[in-house]
Amino acid sequence: MLSVVISVSYISAAATVDPTKPFGQGAALSNDSKVTNKLILQSIIHGDGIHTAVINGKIIKPNEYIGQYRLVAINDASVVLRSDDERLKLYVFKQSIIK
C-alpha cells in the first residue's frame, strides 16, 4: 500500500513539470498556486503567417492582451508588450545567456 501512495505522488509531481522548459527554469504555476504580477515568456511559435507567444501559460497573438499589456511585436527570441504608460520586452532566455 505504501508503494502505491509513493507512485501516485511521483506521477502527480511529474505532471506539473514542463519537459520543454529551458534548463534552470522553475516548474509552471498551477491554477491553485499564488499568482504573481511577473510576466514570463515561455515560448514563441512562428507559423505560416501566424505568430504566437506563450506568456504565463496563456497563448496570445499580436494585438491581444495579457492583463493590462497588449502584445505589439513577436521577434525570434523576445516579445514587446505595451500598456498605457509602460513598454516591456520579454525574452525567452535570460539576457545574460544571449550574446
N, C-alpha and C positions, 0 to 999 in steps of 0.2 A: 504494500500500500504506500509506503514512503517513497519508493522509486517512481510511482505514478505521479505523485504530487510534485516531485522534483522535475520530472519530464515536462509536465504541464506548465510549470512556472518558467522553464527554459524556453519552451515554444512561445509563450506569451511575451517574454522579454525579447526574443529574436524577432518577433513580428513588428516591433517598433523601430527596428534599425533599417535604414535605407541602404541597401547594398551598393547603390550607385553614387552615394555621397562621397565627396573627396575625403581623403585621409585627414585625420585631425579635427574633423567636424563632429559636433555633438549629435545625439540622437534627435530625431524630429519631434516636435511638440505634439502631444496627443490632444484631443479635444477637451479633456478634463484637466489639462495642465494649466498653470498660470500663464496668461497671455501677456507678452511684453510689448512695448512700443517699438522694439527693434525690428527693422525690416531686413530680411536675409534673402539674398538672391541665391536660389538653389540650382537653377538650370536655365539655359537658353536653348530654344529649339528653332532652327531655321528650316523652313519647308519651302515648297514651291509657292512662293509669293506670300506665305503665311509665316509670320514670326511671332513666337510666343515666349513668355518668360514665366518661371515658377518662382513666386515670392511668398515666403511663409506658407508654402503648401498650396497656394492659390494660383491657378493658371490664368494669366491675363495677356491681353493683346494690346497693341498701341491704342491710345486714347481711352482705355478702360481705367478704372480707379481701383486702388487698394487703399482703403481708409481715405485720408484727405489728399492723397497723391495720385496724379494722373501719369500714366506711362507715356512718355513722349518719344523715346528712342530705344531701340534694341540694337546693340553692337555685338561684335564677336565675343567679347568677354565681360561686357558690362551693359547696364541699362541706365537710362536717365528718367528720373521722376520729378514732377513739379507740383507744388501746391501754390496757393495764392501768394505766399511770401518766402518760399524756400525751393531750392533746387538740390536734388540728391543724385549722386552717381553711385550705383551699387555694382560690385564686382563679383564674379563667380568665385574667384580665388582671392586670397589676401593680396593686397598690392605689393607687399614685400616679396612675394614669390614671382610676380611679373617683372621682368627686367628687359 
